[in-house]
Structure formats: C-alpha cells, structure tokens
C-alpha cells in the first residue's frame, strides 16, 4: 500500500518490486505533539530515549494465533529499540492489527493511528503512526528470516510501524533493525498466510491484531 505521504520499503523479489508502506511523521525527529486518537494516555508524544547498547528487552506480542516473542537489542538500533519497547510498555500496540501481508517477504503492523481495533480504518491503515518521527540507526546486519525492523518513507522518518521478515530478503540497509523473533515464527507464518488483497497493497482482509504486548527486561 503506497499512501501519501507514504513510508515505504521496497525489495526486489525475483524481478518484481514489493513495497511495504507506513506513514505519518516528518523527515527529522519531531517535537512533542498531541497524542494520536485512541492512544493510551501514558504513551510518548515525542521520540523516547534510545536504548543503551548493553541493554536488551523481550517483547511478547500476543495474538489469537499465538505469541510472537521478540528479542530487542540496544546494540542493534538504540533509537528504534528504545521506541519499540516504550510503545509496547505503554500499550500502544494493544489492539493494533498486522495490516499488510506479503507472503515470502514480510508482515507489517504497528499503525496505532488507523489500525486499532475495533475502529480499523481500512482506507487509511498503513498510513498512521505515533504522532512523531525519529532518526534512523545504522544497519550492520542483513534482513534474514525473523528480523524485526522499522518501516519508513525515507531517511529519519521512523514512527511506530514495523515489519517481520518471512525469509532472507535483499533489502538495502535503510530500515533500522532492532531485534529478531526468537519464538513464534510459526505464528508469524500463520498470520502471513491469512487472506490479503494481493499486490501491490497486500492489505490483510481478515487482519489479526496484537491483543496484548508485554515487556520483560533482564
């Protein structure tokens, strides 16, 4: 789904480009802004503090298909890791659907603005965010199966949307990698197999939501 303004990541799959879209936010880290409608009261309205390089957290995304367990590492991407954990802790992802399913490539979620049940906006889901944006982190590892990374629309336009790689994909190092799925890849595959609208949007037709996100720190 390419929206305007659109955050997108593109990959060459065989000979066809596939896009993953996210949206909202500016080109640089944004100042505090009013909370996005429907966002829990304790969620950040400006970019959270980066995660220290020696810190990790385990984020579990519960869904009706099962749990997806993600190990988040500050050493991989301090900005993205700190943001993802802060949003998970405040309940931002609770009720938010995986709105885009591209078999063999990625599933994408995190649009708490337009993708939150029971008020998913099927016309706009995939174009929302947390109300702010933040800077990219350097990427030093490849996008292999189980990688969890940020979707964006260009340099320094990260928000809340993220994707999970279903396979090793040949993406350029433009999308901040902040963790990996350590348990529940079978759940990721089940979600990816749900009906979607087909290219280029690949919008989930029966979207699966995160029922609850929990965070455990060592």
C-alpha positions as CSV (number, residue, x, y, z in Angstrom):
1,X,0.0,0.0,0.0
2,X,1.6,3.3,-1.1
3,X,-0.1,6.2,0.6
4,X,0.6,9.9,0.5
5,X,2.6,10.8,2.4
6,X,3.9,7.2,2.3
7,X,6.6,5.4,4.2
8,X,7.7,2.5,2.1
9,X,10.3,0.0,1.9
10,X,10.9,-1.8,-1.4
11,X,12.6,-5.1,-2.2
12,X,13.3,-6.9,-5.4
13,X,11.6,-10.3,-5.2
14,X,12.7,-12.3,-8.3
15,X,12.0,-9.5,-10.8
16,X,9.2,-7.6,-9.2
17,X,9.5,-4.8,-6.6
18,X,7.3,-5.2,-3.5
19,X,6.6,-2.2,-1.3
20,X,5.9,-2.1,2.5
21,X,4.2,1.2,3.4
22,X,4.0,3.1,6.6
23,X,3.1,6.7,7.0
24,X,3.0,9.8,9.1
25,X,5.7,11.9,10.6
26,X,8.4,14.2,9.2
27,X,11.9,13.9,7.9
28,X,13.6,14.5,11.3
29,X,12.9,13.7,14.9
30,X,9.7,15.6,15.8
31,X,8.9,17.6,18.9
32,X,6.2,16.6,21.3
33,X,2.8,16.6,19.6
34,X,-0.8,15.9,20.8
35,X,-1.5,12.2,21.3
36,X,-2.9,10.2,18.4
37,X,-6.6,9.5,18.9
38,X,-7.1,6.2,20.7
39,X,-3.5,6.0,22.0
40,X,-3.2,5.1,25.7
41,X,-2.6,8.1,27.9
42,X,0.9,7.1,29.1
43,X,2.3,6.7,25.6
44,X,5.1,9.0,24.4
45,X,4.3,12.0,22.3
46,X,7.9,12.6,21.2
47,X,10.7,10.2,20.5
48,X,11.6,8.1,23.6
49,X,15.1,7.9,24.9
50,X,17.4,5.5,23.0
51,X,18.1,2.1,24.5
52,X,21.7,1.7,25.8
53,X,23.9,-0.6,23.8
54,X,24.3,-3.0,26.7
55,X,20.5,-3.3,27.2
56,X,18.0,-5.8,25.9
57,X,14.3,-6.5,26.3
58,X,12.0,-9.3,25.5
59,X,8.7,-8.1,23.9
60,X,5.9,-10.6,23.6
61,X,3.1,-9.8,21.1
62,X,0.1,-12.0,22.0
63,X,-2.4,-12.7,19.1
64,X,-5.3,-15.0,18.6
65,X,-2.9,-17.2,16.5
66,X,-0.4,-17.4,19.4
67,X,2.5,-15.4,20.8
68,X,5.3,-13.8,18.9
69,X,8.4,-13.3,21.1
70,X,10.9,-10.6,20.0
71,X,14.4,-10.0,21.5
72,X,15.1,-6.3,21.2
73,X,18.7,-5.2,21.4
74,X,20.0,-1.7,22.0
75,X,23.3,-2.6,20.4
76,X,21.4,-3.1,17.0
77,X,19.5,0.1,16.9
78,X,19.3,2.3,20.0
79,X,16.7,4.7,18.6
80,X,14.4,2.0,17.2
81,X,14.8,-0.3,20.2
82,X,14.0,2.4,22.7
83,X,11.0,3.4,20.7
84,X,9.6,-0.1,20.2
85,X,9.9,-1.0,23.9
86,X,8.4,2.3,25.1
87,X,5.4,1.8,22.8
88,X,5.0,-1.8,23.8
89,X,5.2,-0.9,27.5
90,X,2.5,1.8,27.3
91,X,0.0,-0.3,25.4
92,X,0.3,1.4,22.1
93,X,0.4,-1.9,20.2
94,X,-2.6,-3.4,22.0
95,X,-5.4,-4.0,19.6
96,X,-3.3,-2.9,16.6
97,X,-3.5,-5.2,13.5
98,X,-1.0,-6.6,11.1
99,X,-2.4,-4.7,8.2
100,X,-0.1,-5.8,5.4
101,X,0.8,-9.4,4.5
102,X,3.3,-10.1,1.7
103,X,3.9,-13.9,1.5
104,X,7.5,-14.8,1.2
105,X,8.6,-11.3,2.2
106,X,7.2,-9.6,5.3
107,X,4.2,-9.0,7.6
108,X,3.7,-5.4,8.8
109,X,1.9,-3.8,11.7
110,X,2.2,-1.1,14.3
111,X,-0.2,1.5,12.9
112,X,-1.8,2.6,16.1
113,X,-3.5,5.6,14.5
114,X,-5.6,3.8,11.8
115,X,-5.1,0.2,12.6
116,X,-6.5,-0.2,16.1
117,X,-9.5,-2.5,16.7
118,X,-12.4,-2.0,16.8
119,X,-12.0,1.1,14.7
120,X,-9.6,-0.1,11.9
121,X,-9.8,2.4,9.0
122,X,-9.4,0.1,6.0
123,X,-8.9,3.1,3.7
124,X,-6.1,4.6,5.8
125,X,-4.5,1.8,7.7
126,X,-0.8,1.7,6.9
127,X,-0.5,5.5,6.8
128,X,-0.5,6.2,10.5
129,X,2.0,6.5,13.3
130,X,2.5,7.6,16.9
131,X,2.4,11.4,16.1
132,X,6.2,11.8,15.9
133,X,9.2,10.6,13.9
134,X,12.8,9.7,14.8
135,X,16.2,9.2,13.3
136,X,17.5,6.1,11.6
137,X,20.0,3.8,13.2
138,X,22.9,2.4,11.2
139,X,22.2,-1.1,9.9
140,X,25.1,-3.6,10.1
141,X,23.2,-6.9,9.7
142,X,21.3,-8.4,6.8
143,X,17.5,-8.8,6.7
144,X,17.2,-12.5,7.3
145,X,14.1,-14.5,8.3
146,X,12.8,-13.4,11.8
147,X,14.4,-9.9,11.5
148,X,12.2,-7.2,13.0
149,X,12.8,-3.7,11.6
150,X,11.2,-0.3,11.2
151,X,9.2,0.7,8.1
152,X,9.9,4.2,6.8
153,X,9.4,6.6,3.9
154,X,13.0,7.8,3.6
155,X,15.8,8.9,5.9
156,X,14.8,9.6,9.5
157,X,11.0,9.1,9.1
158,X,10.5,6.2,11.6
159,X,7.4,6.1,13.7
160,X,5.6,3.0,15.1
161,X,5.2,0.7,12.1
162,X,7.5,-2.3,11.9
163,X,7.9,-5.4,9.8
164,X,8.9,-9.0,10.4
165,X,10.9,-10.8,7.6
166,X,9.4,-14.1,6.5
167,X,12.5,-15.1,4.6
168,X,16.0,-13.7,3.8
169,X,15.2,-10.6,1.8
170,X,17.6,-8.5,-0.2
171,X,16.8,-5.1,1.2
172,X,19.2,-2.1,1.2
173,X,20.4,-1.1,4.7
174,X,17.8,1.6,5.1
175,X,15.4,0.1,7.6
176,X,16.5,0.1,11.3
177,X,16.9,-3.5,12.6
178,X,16.2,-3.6,16.3
179,X,15.5,-7.2,17.0
180,X,14.5,-10.7,15.9
181,X,11.7,-13.2,16.6
182,X,13.1,-15.8,19.0
183,X,9.8,-17.8,19.4
184,X,6.6,-17.8,17.5
185,X,7.8,-17.8,13.9
186,X,5.1,-20.4,13.2
187,X,2.6,-17.7,14.4
188,X,4.2,-15.2,12.1
189,X,3.8,-17.7,9.2
190,X,0.1,-18.3,10.1
191,X,-0.6,-14.6,10.0
192,X,1.2,-14.2,6.7
193,X,-1.0,-17.0,5.2
194,X,-4.2,-15.1,6.0
195,X,-6.1,-13.7,3.1
196,X,-4.8,-10.5,1.6
197,X,-5.8,-8.2,-1.3
198,X,-2.8,-9.1,-3.5
199,X,-0.2,-6.8,-5.0
200,X,0.6,-4.1,-4.7
201,X,-1.3,-3.3,-1.5
202,X,-1.3,-6.8,0.0
203,X,-3.8,-5.5,2.6
204,X,-4.9,-8.0,5.2
205,X,-8.6,-8.9,4.6
206,X,-9.1,-10.5,7.9
207,X,-6.4,-8.7,9.9
208,X,-5.0,-10.3,13.1
209,X,-4.4,-7.9,16.0
210,X,-1.9,-7.8,18.8
211,X,-4.2,-8.5,21.8
212,X,-1.5,-7.6,24.3
213,X,2.1,-6.5,24.2
214,X,4.3,-7.2,27.3
215,X,7.9,-6.3,28.0
216,X,10.4,-8.1,30.2
217,X,13.8,-6.6,30.9
218,X,16.7,-8.7,32.3
